[in-house]
Amino acid sequence: MVFKPEVWSARTLVALRKNLVYAGPTVVNHDYEGEIQKQGDLVHIRMVGDVTVSTYTAGSTISYEDTPDAETTLPIDQSDMFAFKVDDIDRAQAGDELAQRTDNAGYRMADKADQYVAGLYTGVVSGNDLGTVSITTGDLAYNNLINLGVQLDEANVPEQGRYVVVPPWYYGLLLQNDKFVRFDASGTTDGLRQGLVGRVDGMDVLKSNNVPVITGDDYAVTAGYPGAISFANQVSQVEQLRLETTFATAVRGLHLYGAKLVRPDGIALLCASQT
């Protein structure tokens, strides 16, 4: 084996990373996280039924309705893996390369899950779909987020925890609107959550490169609240092992997850066109 004379820098360049927001707690709920055992599991989600309210007349006989709970299932039908090896000589010169590569693999798996959740916008109810709108100015960008918030109001979506996810170009237009830029108008200084860039009409504005492209330069800008989408995931295995046929260490991991739009009326969609 030929020894590589160059000494690798301890500060290995880390791949550029985008914000991952769709599978985070701002956008989805993780209420059923602990129920995953294996791929193919079905997580059962109870949907509390509505109770009918009727007029009461003194002396009338009261009848009691049955209120059976509806049920939906969240299939754990997504499975991603990684597997890599690092030769002993390379590892000696690179420092803790195993940890760095494992961290990178974890990010890549999270990114894939983030894109999967982003694609659930297609299940929105037709009444909450605002259609295609040309977004070419800061005013159009801001005002159409207001329209999304109004649609959530009309659909009786809870106000607490509302969000909207926009692509970077949309965010750039928002920065041209004084109502969004000024602190007293945006109403937040909280930048701790990944992707959070401001607030509009009580909604956290999140920026992501995973906003789906519907067609051409039309992007699926979605607003909603965490109760609309259930997400469950588990990194079921991460293991390190010595390879038998070479002087190298391998690491492999398995990520199981599933997501479902359990309340299609809990999100609203804007097909935002750049042109």
C-alpha positions in Angstrom: 0.0 0.0 0.0 1.4 3.4 -1.0 1.5 5.8 1.9 0.1 9.3 1.2 2.7 11.8 2.4 0.4 14.8 2.6 -1.0 15.5 6.1 -4.8 16.1 6.0 -6.1 19.2 7.7 -7.9 18.6 10.9 -10.4 21.1 9.8 -12.0 19.1 7.0 -14.3 21.1 4.7 -17.9 20.3 5.6 -20.4 20.1 2.8 -22.6 23.2 2.5 -25.9 22.6 4.2 -29.4 24.0 3.7 -32.0 24.7 6.3 -34.1 21.7 7.1 -37.6 22.9 8.3 -40.4 20.7 7.0 -39.7 17.7 9.3 -39.1 20.0 12.3 -41.4 20.8 15.2 -42.5 24.1 13.7 -44.2 22.4 10.7 -45.1 18.9 11.9 -46.1 17.1 15.1 -44.0 14.2 16.5 -46.7 12.8 18.8 -46.2 9.2 17.7 -42.4 9.1 17.6 -41.9 6.3 20.1 -44.2 3.8 18.3 -41.8 2.8 15.5 -40.3 -0.7 15.7 -39.6 -1.6 12.1 -40.3 -0.7 8.5 -43.9 -1.4 7.6 -45.3 -0.5 11.0 -48.7 1.2 11.0 -49.0 3.9 13.7 -52.7 4.3 14.6 -53.9 7.9 15.1 -57.3 8.5 16.8 -59.3 11.4 15.4 -61.8 12.7 17.9 -65.3 13.0 16.5 -67.5 16.1 16.6 -70.3 16.5 19.0 -73.7 17.8 17.8 -75.2 20.8 19.6 -79.0 21.1 19.4 -81.7 23.4 20.8 -83.1 22.3 24.2 -86.7 22.8 25.1 -87.8 22.5 28.8 -89.3 19.1 29.5 -88.1 17.5 26.3 -86.5 14.1 26.3 -82.7 14.1 25.8 -81.2 11.6 23.4 -77.6 10.8 23.5 -75.6 10.3 20.3 -72.8 7.9 19.8 -69.6 9.7 19.1 -67.2 7.0 17.8 -63.6 8.2 17.2 -62.4 8.0 13.7 -59.0 6.5 13.1 -56.3 7.0 10.5 -53.0 5.2 10.1 -49.5 6.6 9.6 -47.5 4.1 7.6 -43.7 3.9 8.4 -43.0 3.2 4.7 -39.8 5.2 4.2 -36.4 3.6 4.8 -33.0 5.2 4.0 -29.5 3.9 4.8 -25.9 4.9 4.6 -22.7 2.8 4.6 -19.1 3.9 4.2 -15.6 2.8 5.1 -12.4 4.6 6.0 -9.0 3.0 5.5 -6.8 2.9 8.6 -4.1 5.0 7.0 -6.5 7.7 5.8 -8.1 7.8 9.2 -4.7 8.3 10.9 -4.1 11.3 8.8 -7.6 12.8 8.8 -8.3 12.8 12.5 -11.8 11.9 13.5 -13.1 11.3 10.0 -15.5 8.6 11.1 -17.4 11.1 13.2 -17.4 13.8 10.5 -18.7 11.4 7.8 -21.3 10.0 10.2 -22.5 13.5 10.9 -22.7 14.2 7.2 -24.6 11.0 6.6 -27.1 12.0 9.3 -27.7 15.3 7.7 -28.2 13.7 4.3 -30.8 11.4 5.7 -32.6 14.2 7.5 -32.6 16.2 4.2 -34.2 13.4 2.3 -36.9 13.1 5.0 -37.4 16.9 4.9 -38.0 16.8 1.1 -40.5 13.9 1.6 -42.6 15.9 4.1 -42.4 19.0 1.8 -44.1 16.9 -0.9 -47.2 16.4 1.2 -48.7 19.7 0.0 -50.4 17.9 -2.8 -53.0 16.6 -0.3 -54.4 20.1 0.5 -58.2 20.5 0.2 -59.2 22.3 -3.0 -60.8 25.2 -1.0 -57.4 26.0 0.6 -55.6 26.2 -2.7 -55.1 29.8 -3.8 -53.9 28.9 -7.2 -51.0 30.3 -9.2 -50.0 33.9 -8.5 -47.2 35.9 -10.0 -44.9 37.1 -7.2 -42.6 39.8 -8.6 -42.5 42.5 -5.9 -42.2 42.9 -2.2 -45.8 44.0 -1.9 -47.1 40.9 -3.8 -44.9 38.6 -1.7 -46.1 40.1 1.6 -49.8 40.5 0.6 -50.1 36.9 -0.6 -48.8 35.6 2.7 -51.6 37.6 4.3 -54.0 35.9 1.9 -52.7 32.5 3.1 -53.3 33.5 6.7 -56.8 34.6 5.8 -57.5 31.3 4.2 -56.3 29.5 7.3 -58.7 31.7 9.3 -61.6 30.8 7.1 -60.7 27.1 7.5 -60.8 27.4 11.3 -57.2 26.5 11.6 -55.8 27.2 15.1 -53.8 30.4 15.3 -51.2 29.0 17.7 -48.1 27.7 16.0 -48.9 28.8 12.4 -46.1 28.8 9.9 -45.4 29.5 6.2 -42.4 28.1 4.3 -41.0 30.2 1.4 -38.0 29.7 -1.0 -35.0 32.1 -0.9 -36.1 34.2 -3.9 -39.5 34.8 -2.2 -37.8 35.8 1.0 -35.6 38.2 -1.0 -38.8 39.9 -2.2 -40.1 40.1 1.3 -37.0 42.0 2.4 -38.1 44.7 -0.1 -41.3 45.3 1.9 -41.0 47.6 4.9 -43.8 45.9 6.8 -41.7 42.7 6.9 -38.3 44.3 7.5 -39.2 46.5 10.4 -39.0 44.8 13.8 -42.2 46.4 15.1 -44.0 45.0 12.0 -42.5 41.6 11.9 -42.8 41.1 15.6 -40.0 38.7 16.3 -36.3 38.5 17.1 -36.2 34.7 17.5 -33.7 33.3 15.2 -32.9 30.1 17.1 -35.1 27.8 15.0 -33.6 26.7 11.8 -34.9 28.6 8.8 -36.9 31.1 10.8 -36.6 34.5 9.2 -39.5 36.6 10.5 -43.3 36.7 11.1 -46.3 37.8 9.0 -49.8 37.9 10.3 -49.0 35.6 13.3 -47.2 33.0 11.1 -43.6 32.1 11.5 -41.9 32.6 8.2 -39.4 29.9 7.4 -36.9 29.8 4.5 -36.0 26.6 2.8 -34.4 25.3 -0.4 -36.6 22.3 -0.1 -39.8 24.2 -1.1 -41.1 22.0 -3.9 -41.1 23.2 -7.5 -44.5 22.5 -9.0 -43.5 23.2 -12.5 -41.1 25.6 -14.2 -40.5 28.5 -11.8 -43.7 27.9 -9.8 -43.1 27.0 -6.1 -45.4 25.4 -3.6 -45.5 27.9 -0.7 -47.5 26.2 2.1 -48.9 27.6 5.4 -50.4 25.7 8.2 -50.0 24.5 11.8 -48.2 21.5 13.3 -51.3 19.5 14.0 -52.0 19.1 10.2 -49.0 16.8 9.5 -47.9 13.9 11.7 -44.3 12.7 11.3 -42.6 9.8 13.0 -39.0 8.7 12.5 -36.3 6.7 14.2 -32.7 6.0 13.4 -33.1 2.3 14.2 -29.4 1.3 13.8 -26.0 3.0 13.6 -23.2 0.6 13.9 -19.4 0.5 13.5 -17.6 -2.6 12.4 -14.1 -3.8 11.2 -14.0 -5.1 7.7 -12.5 -8.5 7.2 -10.9 -8.1 3.8 -9.0 -4.8 4.3 -7.6 -2.6 7.1 -10.6 -0.3 7.4 -13.5 0.6 9.6 -17.0 0.8 8.3 -20.1 2.6 9.6 -23.6 2.0 8.5 -27.0 3.4 9.6 -30.7 2.9 8.9 -33.4 5.6 9.1 -37.1 4.7 9.3 -39.8 7.3 9.0 -43.3 8.1 7.7 -45.4 11.2 7.4 -49.0 11.9 6.7 -51.2 15.0 6.1 -53.9 14.0 8.7 -55.8 17.2 8.4 -55.8 18.3 4.7 -57.8 21.4 5.7 -55.1 22.4 8.1 -52.7 23.8 5.5 -53.1 26.3 2.7 -51.2 26.4 -0.6 -50.0 29.2 -2.8 -48.4 28.4 -6.2 -45.9 31.2 -6.3 -44.6 32.0 -9.7 -41.4 34.0 -10.2 -42.5 35.3 -13.5 
